[in-house]
Amino acid sequence: MSKIVGFFESVGSEFKKVSWPTQQELIDNTIIVVVFTIIVSVFIFGVDQFYSTVLEAIYR
């Protein structure tokens, strides 16, 4: 039981060392991730449509 208590005490002390982002940093980073995800999704969709069109033309 003492090992479990020691583990949670060390977890608590490690959490105090973490450099937590401010709310504005969190919002900014979230916006960046969402925008980048949309851009990558649109790119992958475009490549998929291109390959689908090319393969459809080949197999006809």
C-alpha positions as CSV (number, residue, x, y, z in Angstrom):
1,M,0.0,0.0,0.0
2,S,2.9,2.4,0.7
3,K,4.1,2.0,-2.9
4,I,0.7,3.1,-4.2
5,V,0.7,6.1,-1.9
6,G,4.3,6.9,-2.9
7,F,3.4,6.7,-6.6
8,F,0.5,9.2,-6.2
9,E,2.7,11.5,-4.2
10,S,5.3,11.5,-6.9
11,V,2.6,12.1,-9.5
12,G,1.4,15.1,-7.6
13,S,4.9,16.6,-7.3
14,E,5.4,16.1,-11.0
15,F,2.2,17.9,-11.8
16,K,3.5,20.9,-9.9
17,K,6.5,21.0,-12.2
18,V,4.4,21.1,-15.4
19,S,4.3,24.4,-17.3
20,W,0.6,24.8,-18.0
21,P,-0.5,27.0,-20.9
22,T,-2.5,30.1,-20.4
23,Q,-6.1,30.2,-21.6
24,Q,-5.1,32.4,-24.5
25,E,-2.3,30.0,-25.5
26,L,-4.7,27.1,-25.4
27,I,-7.2,28.9,-27.5
28,D,-4.6,29.9,-30.1
29,N,-3.1,26.4,-30.3
30,T,-6.6,24.9,-30.6
31,I,-7.4,27.2,-33.5
32,I,-4.1,26.3,-35.2
33,V,-4.8,22.6,-34.9
34,V,-8.4,22.9,-36.2
35,V,-7.3,25.0,-39.2
36,F,-4.4,22.7,-40.0
37,T,-6.7,19.6,-39.7
38,I,-9.2,21.2,-42.1
39,I,-6.4,22.1,-44.6
40,V,-5.0,18.6,-44.6
41,S,-8.4,17.0,-44.9
42,V,-9.2,19.2,-47.9
43,F,-5.9,18.2,-49.5
44,I,-6.5,14.5,-48.9
45,F,-10.0,14.8,-50.3
46,G,-8.6,16.5,-53.4
47,V,-6.0,13.9,-54.0
48,D,-8.6,11.1,-53.5
49,Q,-10.9,12.8,-56.0
50,F,-8.1,13.1,-58.5
51,Y,-7.0,9.5,-58.2
52,S,-10.7,8.3,-58.3
53,T,-11.2,10.3,-61.5
54,V,-8.0,9.0,-63.1
55,L,-8.7,5.4,-62.2
56,E,-12.3,5.6,-63.3
57,A,-11.1,6.9,-66.7
58,I,-8.6,4.1,-67.0
59,Y,-11.0,1.3,-66.1
60,R,-13.8,2.4,-68.5
